[in-house]
């Protein structure tokens, strides 16, 4: 989504919160440091997206495609990742406190212990 579509991302991220983005295709998007807190991204395609240090606190990511996404240092605290696909996602340093992960496909090396 680089180049001529950059203004779309800028416009999207400068809308009043919370954002309703159910089913949106943001595959490969550069969303570093984006504030997507409380956004509803259920069924969204975020495969291969760069979400480094993004704020996804309290976001709804139910059934979202996050395959291969870079979520390093992202704040996912209290996010709902139920049935989301995070296979191949990078989660180094991500805040996963209180996430809901029922039925989620998680990276093999991920150990998030007792989160729901």
MDTraj code that builds the backbone (N, CA, C; nanometers):
import mdtraj as md
import numpy as np

residues = "UNK UNK UNK UNK UNK UNK UNK UNK UNK UNK UNK UNK UNK UNK UNK UNK UNK UNK UNK UNK UNK UNK UNK UNK UNK UNK UNK UNK UNK UNK UNK UNK UNK UNK UNK UNK UNK UNK UNK UNK UNK UNK UNK UNK UNK UNK UNK UNK UNK UNK UNK UNK UNK UNK UNK UNK UNK UNK UNK UNK UNK UNK UNK UNK UNK UNK UNK UNK UNK UNK UNK UNK UNK UNK UNK UNK UNK UNK UNK UNK UNK UNK UNK UNK UNK UNK UNK UNK UNK UNK UNK UNK UNK UNK UNK UNK UNK UNK UNK UNK UNK UNK UNK UNK UNK UNK UNK UNK UNK UNK UNK UNK UNK UNK UNK UNK".split()
xyz = np.array([
    [0.0814, -0.1192, 0.0000],
    [0.0000, 0.0000, 0.0000],
    [0.0857, 0.1255, 0.0000],
    [0.2058, 0.1142, -0.0455],
    [0.2930, 0.2309, -0.0497],
    [0.2589, 0.3172, -0.1701],
    [0.3068, 0.4408, -0.1670],
    [0.2908, 0.5275, -0.2814],
    [0.1575, 0.6000, -0.2831],
    [0.0840, 0.5883, -0.3952],
    [-0.0370, 0.6671, -0.4160],
    [-0.1473, 0.6363, -0.3156],
    [-0.1424, 0.5214, -0.2494],
    [-0.2462, 0.4876, -0.1528],
    [-0.2134, 0.5343, -0.0117],
    [-0.0981, 0.5964, 0.0082],
    [-0.0589, 0.6402, 0.1419],
    [-0.1612, 0.7352, 0.2032],
    [-0.2215, 0.8218, 0.1235],
    [-0.3188, 0.9161, 0.1775],
    [-0.4407, 0.8441, 0.2332],
    [-0.4755, 0.7285, 0.1777],
    [-0.5880, 0.6519, 0.2296],
    [-0.5599, 0.6077, 0.3729],
    [-0.4383, 0.5582, 0.3982],
    [-0.4011, 0.5159, 0.5323],
    [-0.4008, 0.6357, 0.6259],
    [-0.3445, 0.7481, 0.5832],
    [-0.3416, 0.8682, 0.6667],
    [-0.4833, 0.9107, 0.7032],
    [-0.5710, 0.9150, 0.6043],
    [-0.7101, 0.9542, 0.6265],
    [-0.7782, 0.8576, 0.7232],
    [-0.7546, 0.7290, 0.7027],
    [-0.8137, 0.6259, 0.7876],
    [-0.7728, 0.6433, 0.9333],
    [-0.6462, 0.6673, 0.9573],
    [-0.5952, 0.6750, 1.0936],
    [-0.6274, 0.8069, 1.1631],
    [-0.6787, 0.9028, 1.0907],
    [-0.7124, 1.0317, 1.1507],
    [-0.8628, 1.0502, 1.1661],
    [-0.9349, 0.9418, 1.1650],
    [-1.0797, 0.9435, 1.1893],
    [-1.1051, 0.9373, 1.3398],
    [-1.2224, 0.9836, 1.3832],
    [-1.2566, 0.9694, 1.5251],
    [-1.2593, 0.8225, 1.5658],
    [-1.2226, 0.7933, 1.6893],
    [-1.2185, 0.6571, 1.7397],
    [-1.3517, 0.6243, 1.8053],
    [-1.3920, 0.5015, 1.8193],
    [-1.3268, 0.3833, 1.7637],
    [-1.3614, 0.3639, 1.6161],
    [-1.2684, 0.3036, 1.5444],
    [-1.2871, 0.2777, 1.4021],
    [-1.3624, 0.1470, 1.3809],
    [-1.4512, 0.1446, 1.2845],
    [-1.5232, 0.0238, 1.2468],
    [-1.4677, -0.0189, 1.1111],
    [-1.3830, -0.1227, 1.1114],
    [-1.3108, -0.1653, 0.9916],
    [-1.3338, -0.3141, 0.9641],
    [-1.4522, -0.3617, 0.9924],
    [-1.4849, -0.5031, 0.9746],
    [-1.4632, -0.5431, 0.8291],
    [-1.3833, -0.6493, 0.8095],
    [-1.3615, -0.7054, 0.6764],
    [-1.2702, -0.6258, 0.5848],
    [-1.2061, -0.5231, 0.6327],
    [-1.1204, -0.4385, 0.5491],
    [-0.9956, -0.5148, 0.5038],
    [-0.9473, -0.4839, 0.3851],
    [-0.8240, -0.5439, 0.3331],
    [-0.7097, -0.4448, 0.3525],
    [-0.6265, -0.4729, 0.4532],
    [-0.5070, -0.3926, 0.4798],
    [-0.3833, -0.4800, 0.4678],
    [-0.3917, -0.5823, 0.3836],
    [-0.2779, -0.6729, 0.3664],
    [-0.1581, -0.5947, 0.3143],
    [-0.0437, -0.6161, 0.3793],
    [0.0798, -0.5502, 0.3393],
    [0.0882, -0.4036, 0.3746],
    [-0.0097, -0.3497, 0.4449],
    [-0.0111, -0.2066, 0.4775],
    [0.0983, -0.1709, 0.5783],
    [0.1484, -0.0484, 0.5688],
    [0.2457, 0.0039, 0.6635],
    [0.1692, 0.0814, 0.7699],
    [0.1481, 0.0177, 0.8847],
    [0.0710, 0.0764, 0.9931],
    [0.1558, 0.0911, 1.1192],
    [0.2856, 0.1130, 1.1000],
    [0.3745, 0.1327, 1.2148],
    [0.3249, 0.2478, 1.3011],
    [0.3204, 0.2255, 1.4319],
    [0.2815, 0.3257, 1.5312],
    [0.1365, 0.3731, 1.5160],
    [0.0552, 0.3046, 1.4386],
    [-0.0844, 0.3451, 1.4184],
    [-0.1648, 0.3293, 1.5465],
    [-0.2587, 0.4188, 1.5679],
    [-0.3504, 0.4072, 1.6812],
    [-0.4791, 0.3415, 1.6326],
    [-0.4882, 0.2119, 1.6560],
    [-0.6063, 0.1349, 1.6210],
    [-0.6743, 0.0835, 1.7478],
    [-0.6525, 0.1548, 1.8575],
    [-0.7136, 0.1147, 1.9840],
    [-0.8652, 0.1147, 1.9700],
    [-0.9274, 0.0114, 2.0241],
    [-1.0720, -0.0091, 2.0244],
    [-1.1319, -0.0288, 1.8852],
    [-1.0491, -0.0373, 1.7824],
    [-1.1013, -0.0564, 1.6462],
    [-1.1620, -0.1952, 1.6315],
    [-1.2661, -0.2047, 1.5506],
    [-1.3247, -0.3346, 1.5190],
    [-1.2674, -0.3788, 1.3850],
    [-1.1710, -0.4697, 1.3916],
    [-1.1026, -0.5240, 1.2743],
    [-1.1401, -0.6706, 1.2548],
    [-1.2584, -0.7082, 1.3006],
    [-1.3037, -0.8456, 1.2843],
    [-1.3084, -0.8806, 1.1357],
    [-1.2609, -0.9991, 1.1028],
    [-1.2581, -1.0515, 0.9654],
    [-1.1684, -0.9696, 0.8720],
    [-1.0851, -0.8805, 0.9251],
    [-0.9959, -0.7991, 0.8422],
    [-0.8783, -0.8817, 0.7916],
    [-0.8253, -0.8432, 0.6764],
    [-0.7045, -0.9051, 0.6228],
    [-0.5874, -0.8122, 0.6498],
    [-0.5063, -0.8495, 0.7472],
    [-0.3865, -0.7747, 0.7837],
    [-0.2626, -0.8595, 0.7583],
    [-0.2746, -0.9561, 0.6691],
    [-0.1612, -1.0440, 0.6398],
    [-0.0443, -0.9621, 0.5856],
    [0.0733, -0.9883, 0.6410],
    [0.1946, -0.9198, 0.5968],
    [0.2000, -0.7726, 0.6322],
    [0.1057, -0.7224, 0.7106],
    [0.1051, -0.5805, 0.7469],
    [0.2163, -0.5502, 0.8468],
    [0.2682, -0.4285, 0.8400],
    [0.3684, -0.3822, 0.9351],
    [0.2948, -0.3055, 1.0445],
    [0.2788, -0.3688, 1.1595],
    [0.2096, -0.3102, 1.2737],
    [0.3051, -0.2906, 1.3916],
    [0.4334, -0.2677, 1.3601],
    [0.5322, -0.2463, 1.4666],
    [0.4890, -0.1302, 1.5549],
    [0.4893, -0.1556, 1.6855],
    [0.4585, -0.0541, 1.7863],
    [0.3200, 0.0084, 1.7678],
    [0.2295, -0.0601, 1.7006],
    [0.0929, -0.0097, 1.6834],
    [0.0155, -0.0244, 1.8135],
    [-0.0816, 0.0630, 1.8340],
    [-0.1689, 0.0556, 1.9499],
    [-0.2964, -0.0170, 1.9094],
    [-0.3082, -0.1428, 1.9518],
    [-0.4262, -0.2247, 1.9249],
    [-0.4959, -0.2612, 2.0564],
    [-0.4766, -0.1786, 2.1569],
    [-0.5375, -0.2021, 2.2882],
    [-0.6892, -0.2054, 2.2732],
    [-0.7519, -0.3109, 2.3290],
    [-0.8972, -0.3284, 2.3269],
    [-0.9556, -0.3442, 2.1863],
    [-0.8730, -0.3743, 2.0884],
    [-0.9219, -0.3929, 1.9509],
    [-0.9915, -0.5277, 1.9357],
    [-1.0858, -0.5329, 1.8446],
    [-1.1533, -0.6576, 1.8108],
    [-1.0897, -0.7090, 1.6822],
    [-1.0228, -0.8234, 1.6928],
    [-0.9550, -0.8854, 1.5791],
    [-1.0073, -1.0274, 1.5583],
    [-1.1353, -1.0474, 1.5865],
    [-1.1959, -1.1800, 1.5729],
    [-1.1870, -1.2256, 1.4276],
    [-1.1389, -1.3469, 1.4085],
    [-1.1295, -1.4115, 1.2771],
    [-1.0451, -1.3281, 1.1795],
    [-0.9581, -1.2418, 1.2305],
    [-0.8715, -1.1606, 1.1443],
    [-0.7562, -1.2438, 1.0904],
    [-0.7111, -1.2103, 0.9702],
    [-0.5956, -1.2741, 0.9087],
    [-0.4733, -1.1879, 0.9385],
    [-0.3902, -1.2353, 1.0298],
    [-0.2672, -1.1656, 1.0677],
    [-0.1443, -1.2486, 1.0315],
    [-0.1602, -1.3393, 0.9343],
    [-0.0479, -1.4244, 0.8937],
    [0.0684, -1.3392, 0.8449],
    [0.1852, -1.3643, 0.9060],
    [0.3064, -1.2950, 0.8645],
    [0.3118, -1.1479, 0.9010],
    [0.2166, -1.0985, 0.9791],
    [0.2175, -0.9573, 1.0192],
    [0.3287, -0.9328, 1.1203],
    [0.3845, -0.8132, 1.1186],
    [0.4868, -0.7749, 1.2162],
    [0.4200, -0.6939, 1.3260],
    [0.4000, -0.7568, 1.4408],
    [0.3376, -0.6946, 1.5572],
    [0.4402, -0.6705, 1.6682],
    [0.5669, -0.6603, 1.6302],
    [0.6727, -0.6360, 1.7290],
    [0.6434, -0.5075, 1.8051],
    [0.6514, -0.5162, 1.9377],
    [0.6303, -0.4026, 2.0282],
    [0.4901, -0.3421, 2.0194],
    [0.3964, -0.4113, 1.9558],
    [0.2583, -0.3622, 1.9491],
    [0.1895, -0.3816, 2.0837],
    [0.0958, -0.2940, 2.1142],
    [0.0155, -0.3075, 2.2359],
    [-0.1157, -0.3752, 2.1981],
    [-0.1254, -0.5044, 2.2314],
    [-0.2460, -0.5826, 2.2049],
    [-0.3218, -0.6110, 2.3342],
    [-0.2930, -0.5366, 2.4390],
    [-0.3557, -0.5665, 2.5676],
    [-0.5081, -0.5600, 2.5567],
    [-0.5708, -0.6632, 2.6114],
    [-0.7162, -0.6785, 2.6131],
    [-0.7792, -0.6900, 2.4745],
    [-0.7000, -0.7170, 2.3724],
    [-0.7540, -0.7351, 2.2368],
    [-0.8234, -0.8706, 2.2264],
    [-0.9236, -0.8782, 2.1413],
    [-0.9948, -1.0031, 2.1174],
    [-0.9414, -1.0648, 1.9885],
    [-0.8614, -1.1707, 2.0037],
    [-0.8009, -1.2417, 1.8909],
    [-0.8686, -1.3766, 1.8680],
    [-0.9914, -1.3910, 1.9141],
    [-1.0626, -1.5171, 1.8995],
    [-1.0688, -1.5587, 1.7526],
    [-1.0215, -1.6820, 1.7266],
    [-1.0214, -1.7442, 1.5944],
    [-0.9399, -1.6661, 1.4899],
    [-0.8519, -1.5766, 1.5347],
    [-0.7631, -1.5046, 1.4426],
    [-0.6471, -1.5960, 1.4023],
    [-0.5923, -1.5726, 1.2844],
    [-0.4776, -1.6500, 1.2356],
    [-0.3527, -1.5640, 1.2451],
    [-0.2655, -1.5985, 1.3400],
    [-0.1398, -1.5266, 1.3593],
    [-0.0205, -1.6123, 1.3209],
    [-0.0418, -1.7133, 1.2374],
    [0.0703, -1.7991, 1.1987],
    [0.1757, -1.7154, 1.1263],
    [0.3000, -1.7335, 1.1681],
    [0.4116, -1.6602, 1.1089],
    [0.4213, -1.5154, 1.1518],
    [0.3338, -1.4707, 1.2414],
    [0.3384, -1.3317, 1.2877],
    [0.4562, -1.3111, 1.3825],
    [0.5129, -1.1905, 1.3805],
    [0.6208, -1.1533, 1.4718],
    [0.5592, -1.0777, 1.5889],
    [0.5833, -1.1289, 1.7095],
    [0.5253, -1.0690, 1.8288],
    [0.6308, -1.0326, 1.9328],
    [0.7556, -1.0146, 1.8895],
    [0.8645, -0.9818, 1.9816],
    [0.8339, -0.8518, 2.0557],
    [0.8300, -0.8604, 2.1879],
    [0.8086, -0.7423, 2.2701],
    [0.6664, -0.6902, 2.2705],
    [0.5719, -0.7621, 2.2114],
    [0.4327, -0.7172, 2.2094],
    [0.3695, -0.7332, 2.3472],
    [0.2803, -0.6421, 2.3826],
    [0.2060, -0.6512, 2.5076],
    [0.0815, -0.7355, 2.4805],
    [0.0779, -0.8565, 2.5360],
    [-0.0323, -0.9500, 2.5143],
    [-0.1149, -0.9694, 2.6408],
    [-0.1033, -0.8788, 2.7353],
    [-0.1733, -0.8912, 2.8625],
    [-0.3254, -0.8878, 2.8414],
    [-0.3926, -0.9903, 2.8905],
    [-0.5376, -0.9934, 2.8895],
    [-0.6030, -1.0225, 2.7559],
    [-0.5262, -1.0697, 2.6568],
    [-0.5875, -1.0974, 2.5269],
    [-0.6840, -1.2149, 2.5361],
    [-0.7810, -1.2155, 2.4476],
    [-0.8711, -1.3289, 2.4310],
    [-0.8210, -1.4030, 2.3079],
    [-0.7921, -1.5330, 2.3229],
    [-0.7299, -1.6078, 2.2140],
    [-0.8023, -1.7380, 2.1828],
    [-0.9272, -1.7517, 2.2239],
    [-1.0022, -1.8747, 2.2008],
    [-1.0057, -1.9099, 2.0518],
    [-0.9514, -2.0263, 2.0186],
    [-0.9536, -2.0742, 1.8807],
    [-0.8552, -2.0061, 1.7879],
    [-0.7692, -1.9204, 1.8413],
    [-0.6719, -1.8498, 1.7571],
    [-0.5591, -1.9432, 1.7138],
    [-0.5059, -1.9191, 1.5953],
    [-0.3869, -1.9901, 1.5470],
    [-0.2690, -1.8995, 1.5799],
    [-0.1865, -1.9464, 1.6750],
    [-0.0759, -1.8647, 1.7250],
    [0.0577, -1.9158, 1.6751],
    [0.1595, -1.8268, 1.6680],
    [0.2934, -1.8723, 1.6318],
    [0.3402, -1.9817, 1.7275],
    [0.4086, -2.0814, 1.6756],
    [0.4518, -2.1969, 1.7540],
    [0.5339, -2.1565, 1.8747],
    [0.6238, -2.0622, 1.8609],
    [0.7146, -2.0246, 1.9699],
    [0.6510, -1.9341, 2.0742],
    [0.5262, -1.8955, 2.0531],
    [0.4628, -1.8009, 2.1433],
    [0.4156, -1.8686, 2.2706],
    [0.4546, -1.8111, 2.3829],
    [0.4084, -1.8613, 2.5127],
    [0.3415, -1.7465, 2.5845],
    [0.2085, -1.7461, 2.5856],
    [0.1370, -1.6371, 2.6512],
    [0.0627, -1.6864, 2.7738],
    [0.0990, -1.8027, 2.8179],
    [0.0526, -1.8522, 2.9460],
    [-0.0967, -1.8509, 2.9664],
    [-0.1401, -1.7923, 3.0762],
    [-0.2779, -1.8031, 3.1199],
    [-0.3740, -1.7039, 3.0601],
    [-0.3398, -1.6348, 2.9542],
    [-0.4359, -1.5426, 2.8958],
    [-0.5488, -1.6206, 2.8332],
    [-0.6677, -1.5638, 2.8302],
    [-0.7883, -1.6322, 2.7901],
    [-0.8042, -1.6510, 2.6516],
])
top = md.Topology()
chain = top.add_chain()
for i, resn in enumerate(residues, 1):
    res = top.add_residue(resn, chain, resSeq=i)
    for name in ("N", "CA", "C"):
        top.add_atom(name, md.element.get_by_symbol(name[0]), res)
traj = md.Trajectory(xyz[None], top)
